[in-house]
């Protein structure tokens, strides 16, 4: 998870956290602001549905989604 990239995309799209979370809830990814911050900070993980809704709301392309939500495991 790359929270800074997600935060930047939220700001680039003209949202603040409160109205972004409200829009997510209205779009099918029901969560409150505290839950969003826990997920953003890595305390819990975003679900597949939440990632899908975030991608749709922010108009993220597949590369953006991979860069934000998935980290490469290097061994």
C-alpha positions as CSV (number, residue, x, y, z in Angstrom):
1,X,0.0,0.0,0.0
2,X,1.3,3.4,-1.0
3,X,-0.9,5.8,1.0
4,X,0.9,9.0,-0.3
5,X,0.0,8.2,-3.9
6,X,-3.6,7.6,-2.9
7,X,-3.7,10.9,-0.9
8,X,-2.3,12.7,-3.9
9,X,-4.9,11.3,-6.2
10,X,-7.6,12.3,-3.8
11,X,-6.4,15.8,-3.7
12,X,-5.8,16.0,-7.5
13,X,-9.4,15.1,-8.0
14,X,-10.5,17.9,-5.7
15,X,-11.6,16.0,-2.7
16,X,-10.9,16.2,1.0
17,X,-11.0,13.1,3.1
18,X,-14.5,13.7,4.5
19,X,-16.2,14.3,1.2
20,X,-14.2,11.5,-0.5
21,X,-15.3,9.0,2.2
22,X,-18.9,10.2,1.8
23,X,-18.7,9.7,-1.9
24,X,-17.3,6.2,-1.5
25,X,-20.1,5.3,0.9
26,X,-22.7,6.6,-1.6
27,X,-21.0,4.6,-4.4
28,X,-21.1,1.2,-2.6
29,X,-18.0,1.1,-0.4
30,X,-19.6,1.9,3.0
31,X,-17.1,3.1,5.5
32,X,-16.6,6.0,7.9
33,X,-13.6,8.4,8.1
34,X,-12.0,6.5,10.9
35,X,-12.1,3.3,9.0
36,X,-10.7,4.9,5.9
37,X,-7.8,6.3,8.0
38,X,-7.1,2.8,9.5
39,X,-7.0,1.3,6.0
40,X,-4.9,4.2,4.7
41,X,-2.4,3.8,7.6
42,X,-2.2,0.0,7.1
43,X,-3.9,-1.1,10.3
44,X,-6.5,-2.9,8.1
45,X,-6.7,-3.6,4.4
46,X,-9.0,-2.3,1.7
47,X,-11.4,-4.9,0.3
48,X,-11.7,-5.7,-3.3
49,X,-15.0,-3.9,-3.5
50,X,-13.5,-0.8,-1.8
51,X,-10.5,-0.8,-4.2
52,X,-12.9,-1.1,-7.2
53,X,-15.1,1.8,-5.9
54,X,-12.0,4.0,-5.2
55,X,-10.6,3.3,-8.7
56,X,-13.9,4.2,-10.3
57,X,-14.4,7.4,-8.2
58,X,-10.8,8.6,-8.9
59,X,-10.7,7.2,-12.5
60,X,-7.6,5.2,-11.8
61,X,-6.0,3.1,-14.5
62,X,-4.8,-0.5,-13.8
63,X,-1.2,0.8,-13.3
64,X,-2.4,3.3,-10.7
65,X,-4.3,0.6,-8.9
66,X,-1.3,-1.7,-8.8
67,X,1.0,1.1,-7.7
68,X,-1.3,2.2,-4.9
69,X,-2.8,-1.0,-3.4
70,X,-0.3,-3.7,-4.2
71,X,3.4,-3.9,-3.4
72,X,5.8,-6.1,-5.2
73,X,7.4,-8.8,-3.1
74,X,11.1,-9.0,-3.7
75,X,13.0,-12.0,-2.4
